[in-house]
Amino acid sequence: MDPSNNQTLNILNDNYPNHILYTQYKNAGPDSTFIGLSLLLNAIGVPGIASNLLLIFVTIRDKNLRGPTNYLLALTAFFEILHQSGHFLFLAISISGINLIDYSTAIKFQLHSIFGLAAAQTIMCSTAADRLLSVLFPIKYNQLNIRPYLLVHTLLAFSSGIWMSINVINLSNKYPILPVTGRVGDLLVLDMEIMLQFIMLLCAFNVIFYVLVWVVVRCFYPSNSDIGVESDSQSRLLKSLVLIITIVIGGFVINSVCRLIVNRFFNLNDIQNWYVSVLGGLFLNIGASAETPTLYIFSSVYHKSINKQLKYLFCKKSQNNVISVIPYIHNNNSTKEGMIGNKLSNKNILNKQIIIKNCVNNSLTKNIKY
């Protein structure tokens, strides 16, 4: 018997994910539930992609955003764009009515999303470590050679992304026809559950780092100190970072708690478990889309910079449109000659008036002298 047929039979038993989903929805035509969930996921993801693109653009354009933290935030935005762009496949598969595709096929379109998801979580942890270093060793931190320092953070992020990409390729080679819906979360099954554990570990480090930052600031940098390392803008930036991390970690915690409660207290079938997984994925993507709005609201530096660049993008275009609408002026030689003649005649009249005025003044002067 063909090994692929054996694998198909094994996949359709209860030991593999999405087996009931596969039998009920594979090639069943467009389904309102699938389409609705894919639209909802992209309704969160598309604004997130746009806002993350804006953050990258602002960081490149604004010379005031040249610090290590600004670079790390922009890099996080780039990786989140890679992550969230993978949701388009879920929408396309749902609208087509195919509903499920092979794991190996999905990887061809979503490998960059797995890379971006792992790298984004890693760089967020790097940002937390960066903030901790800035308050622990402020003098040495300000004297850092910024390029090698940021290169280390970048390599760590790329390494984690490559590591998870290799893992997902290995799983694809092991189970090439495992059915998935095209949702990024469906790829994190079986051997790829290690990615969820890896992300939760990074979330734990994030919490530890920011708690240490708070302790150091409270204990070693009193509010009335003249040498405190945090200005008002830096304090706002730190609050923004803490809020971003809280939203992201909250999404993962809600997702994990939901799965734990459901698996422990409810006997749900394969399809119902998939719905719970999609619900958790919505919270995760809210966190992925929250970086730029949070910085805009709570960081005065980013608020000012984003407003400036938005004016550059939109007001400049409007201004160009206004300038381009110039009324037509009939241009001929007779008109020009008439205008020149009028100017010369006016100039002659003015000169005559000046001469007459000078003569009168001279005469008056002479009369006074005499």
C-alpha positions in Angstrom: 0.0 0.0 0.0 1.1 3.5 -0.8 2.7 5.2 2.3 0.8 8.4 1.7 -2.5 6.5 1.9 -1.4 5.0 5.2 -0.6 8.4 6.4 -4.1 9.7 5.3 -5.8 6.9 7.3 -3.7 7.7 10.4 -4.4 11.4 10.1 -8.1 10.8 10.1 -8.1 8.9 13.4 -8.4 10.6 16.8 -4.7 10.9 17.4 -4.2 13.8 15.1 -5.6 17.4 15.2 -8.4 18.6 12.9 -9.5 15.1 12.0 -13.2 15.8 12.5 -12.8 19.3 11.0 -11.2 17.6 7.9 -14.0 15.1 7.4 -16.8 17.7 7.8 -15.4 20.7 6.0 -12.8 19.6 3.4 -14.0 20.9 0.0 -17.5 21.5 1.5 -17.8 24.9 -0.1 -17.7 28.4 1.4 -18.8 28.2 5.1 -20.1 31.3 6.9 -18.3 30.4 10.1 -14.9 30.0 8.4 -15.3 33.1 6.4 -16.6 35.1 9.4 -13.6 34.1 11.6 -11.1 34.7 8.9 -12.6 38.2 8.2 -12.5 38.9 12.0 -8.9 37.8 12.2 -7.9 40.0 9.3 -9.9 42.9 10.6 -7.5 42.9 13.5 -4.4 42.0 11.4 -4.7 44.5 8.6 -4.9 47.7 10.8 -2.0 46.1 12.8 0.1 45.8 9.6 -0.7 49.4 8.6 0.2 50.7 12.1 3.4 48.7 12.2 4.4 50.0 8.8 3.7 53.6 10.1 6.0 53.0 13.1 8.8 51.8 10.8 8.4 54.8 8.6 8.3 57.2 11.5 11.5 55.7 13.0 13.3 56.0 9.7 12.2 59.6 9.1 12.6 61.1 12.5 16.2 61.8 13.7 15.0 62.0 17.3 14.2 58.2 17.2 17.7 57.0 16.9 18.1 55.3 20.3 18.5 51.5 20.8 14.9 51.2 22.1 13.5 53.0 19.1 15.3 50.6 16.8 14.1 47.5 18.7 10.5 48.7 18.6 10.7 49.3 14.9 12.2 45.8 14.5 9.4 44.3 16.5 6.9 46.0 14.2 8.7 44.5 11.1 8.5 41.0 12.6 4.8 41.5 13.5 4.1 42.4 9.9 5.6 39.1 8.8 3.5 37.3 11.4 0.2 38.9 10.7 0.5 38.8 6.9 0.1 35.0 7.2 -3.6 35.4 8.0 -4.4 36.2 4.4 -4.1 32.6 3.5 -6.8 31.6 6.0 -9.1 34.2 4.3 -8.3 32.9 0.8 -8.8 29.3 1.7 -12.1 30.0 3.5 -13.6 32.1 0.6 -12.5 29.5 -1.9 -14.5 26.8 -0.1 -11.5 24.4 0.1 -11.5 25.1 3.8 -8.5 22.8 4.6 -5.1 22.3 2.9 -2.1 20.2 3.5 0.4 21.2 6.1 3.2 21.2 3.5 1.2 23.5 1.3 0.5 25.9 4.1 4.2 26.2 5.0 5.0 27.5 1.5 2.9 30.5 2.2 3.3 30.9 6.0 6.9 30.1 6.8 7.7 33.8 7.0 4.8 34.1 9.6 6.4 31.5 11.8 9.7 33.2 11.5 8.1 36.6 12.3 6.2 35.3 15.3 9.2 33.8 17.0 11.5 36.7 16.2 8.9 39.3 17.4 8.6 37.7 20.8 12.4 37.4 21.1 13.0 41.1 20.2 10.3 42.1 22.7 12.2 40.3 25.4 15.4 42.0 24.1 13.6 45.4 24.5 12.8 44.5 28.1 16.5 43.6 28.7 17.6 46.8 27.1 15.4 48.9 29.5 16.9 47.0 32.4 20.4 47.6 31.3 19.6 51.3 30.9 18.6 51.7 34.5 21.2 49.4 36.0 24.2 50.9 34.2 23.1 54.3 32.9 26.6 55.7 32.3 28.0 52.6 30.6 24.7 52.2 28.6 25.1 55.8 27.2 28.6 55.0 26.2 27.8 51.8 24.3 28.9 51.3 20.8 25.4 51.1 19.4 25.9 49.1 16.2 27.5 46.0 17.8 25.0 46.2 20.6 22.0 46.3 18.3 23.6 43.6 16.1 23.6 41.2 19.0 19.8 41.8 19.6 19.1 41.4 15.9 21.0 38.2 15.7 19.2 36.7 18.7 15.9 37.5 17.0 16.9 36.1 13.7 18.3 33.0 15.4 15.0 32.2 17.2 13.1 32.8 13.9 15.4 30.5 12.0 15.2 27.8 14.7 11.4 27.7 14.7 11.4 27.8 10.9 13.6 24.7 10.8 11.2 23.0 13.3 8.1 23.7 11.2 9.9 22.5 8.1 10.8 19.2 9.8 7.2 18.8 10.9 6.1 19.4 7.4 8.4 16.8 6.1 7.2 14.3 8.8 3.4 14.9 8.2 3.1 16.6 4.8 -0.6 16.0 4.4 -1.7 16.9 7.9 -4.9 19.1 7.3 -4.9 22.7 8.4 -7.2 25.6 7.7 -4.5 28.1 6.7 -4.6 29.8 10.1 -1.2 30.4 11.6 -2.2 28.9 14.9 -3.1 25.6 13.2 0.6 25.1 12.4 1.5 25.0 16.1 0.6 21.4 16.7 2.4 18.2 17.5 6.1 18.9 17.5 5.5 22.6 16.9 3.9 23.0 20.4 7.4 23.7 21.5 6.9 27.2 20.0 4.1 27.9 22.4 6.3 26.8 25.3 9.1 29.0 24.0 6.9 32.1 23.8 5.5 31.5 27.3 9.1 31.3 28.5 9.9 34.7 26.8 6.8 36.2 28.4 8.0 35.1 31.8 11.4 36.8 31.1 9.6 39.9 30.0 7.7 40.1 33.3 10.9 39.5 35.3 12.8 42.2 33.4 10.1 44.9 33.8 9.6 44.1 37.5 13.3 44.5 38.0 13.2 47.8 36.1 10.4 49.0 38.4 12.3 48.0 41.5 15.5 49.7 40.4 13.8 52.9 39.4 11.8 53.0 42.7 14.8 52.2 44.9 17.8 53.9 43.3 16.3 56.8 41.4 14.1 58.9 43.7 11.7 61.3 42.0 13.6 64.4 43.3 17.0 63.2 42.2 18.8 65.5 39.8 20.7 62.6 38.2 17.8 60.3 37.5 18.2 58.5 34.2 14.6 58.8 33.2 13.2 62.0 31.9 9.4 62.5 31.5 9.5 61.3 27.9 11.5 58.2 28.9 9.1 57.5 31.7 6.2 57.6 29.3 8.1 55.3 26.9 8.7 52.8 29.7 5.0 52.9 30.6 4.1 52.3 26.9 6.4 49.3 26.8 5.0 47.9 30.0 1.5 48.3 28.6 2.4 46.6 25.3 4.0 43.7 27.1 0.9 43.4 29.3 -1.4 43.3 26.3 0.8 40.7 24.5 1.3 38.5 27.6 -2.4 38.9 28.5 -3.3 37.5 25.1 -1.1 34.4 25.6 -2.3 33.9 29.2 -5.9 34.2 28.2 -5.3 31.7 25.3 -3.4 29.3 27.6 -6.0 29.5 30.4 -8.9 29.0 28.0 -7.3 25.9 26.6 -6.5 24.6 30.1 -10.0 25.2 31.4 -11.6 23.7 28.3 -9.4 20.6 28.3 -9.8 20.0 32.0 -13.5 20.7 32.6 -15.2 20.3 29.1 -15.2 17.3 26.8 -15.2 19.1 23.5 -14.8 17.6 20.1 -12.2 18.5 17.6 -14.2 21.3 16.0 -15.1 22.9 19.3 -11.5 22.9 20.4 -10.6 24.6 17.1 -13.1 27.4 17.8 -11.5 27.9 21.2 -8.1 28.1 19.6 -9.3 30.7 17.1 -10.7 32.7 20.0 -7.4 32.7 21.7 -5.7 33.7 18.5 -7.9 36.8 18.3 -6.5 38.0 21.6 -2.9 37.3 20.5 -3.4 39.4 17.4 -4.8 42.3 19.3 -1.5 42.3 21.2 0.4 42.2 17.9 -1.5 45.2 16.6 -1.3 47.3 19.8 2.3 48.5 19.6 1.9 51.7 17.5 -1.4 52.8 19.0 0.0 52.4 22.5 3.1 54.4 21.8 1.0 57.1 20.1 -1.3 57.4 23.2 1.3 57.2 26.0 4.6 58.4 24.5 4.8 62.1 23.9 7.8 61.7 21.6 6.1 59.1 19.4 2.8 61.1 19.5 4.6 64.2 18.2 6.6 62.3 15.6 3.6 60.3 14.2 1.6 63.5 13.9 4.4 65.1 12.0 4.9 62.3 9.6 1.1 61.9 9.0 1.1 65.6 8.1 4.0 65.0 5.8 2.2 62.1 4.1 -1.3 63.6 3.7 -1.0 67.4 4.0 1.8 67.6 1.5 -0.3 65.8 -1.0 -3.2 68.1 -0.4 -0.9 71.2 -0.7 0.5 69.9 -3.9 -3.0 69.6 -5.3 -3.9 73.1 -4.3 -0.7 74.6 -5.9 -1.2 72.6 -9.1 -4.6 74.3 -9.7 -3.4 77.5 -11.3 -5.9 79.7 -13.2 -5.1 80.1 -16.9 -3.7 83.5 -17.9 -4.0 84.5 -21.5 -0.5 85.3 -22.6 0.1 87.4 -25.8 2.6 90.0 -26.9 0.0 92.8 -27.0 -0.9 92.3 -23.4 2.8 92.2 -22.3 3.5 95.4 -24.3 0.5 97.1 -22.7 1.6 96.1 -19.3 5.2 97.3 -19.9 3.9 100.6 -21.4 1.7 101.2 -18.3 4.6 100.6 -16.0 6.8 103.0 -17.9 4.2 105.7 -18.0 3.5 105.3 -14.3 7.3 105.6 -13.6 7.6 108.8 -15.7 4.6 110.3 -13.8 6.2 109.4 -10.5 9.6 111.0 -11.6 7.9 114.2 -12.6 6.1 114.4 -9.3 9.4 114.0 -7.5 11.0 116.7 -9.6 8.1 119.1 -9.0 8.2 118.4 -5.3 12.0 119.0 -5.1 11.5 122.3 -6.9 8.9 123.4 -4.5 11.1 122.5 -1.6 14.0 124.4 -3.0 11.9 127.4 -3.5 10.6 127.3 0.0 14.1 126.9 1.3 15.3 129.9 -0.6 12.4 131.9 0.6 13.3 131.0 4.2 17.0 131.9 3.7 16.1 135.3 2.3 
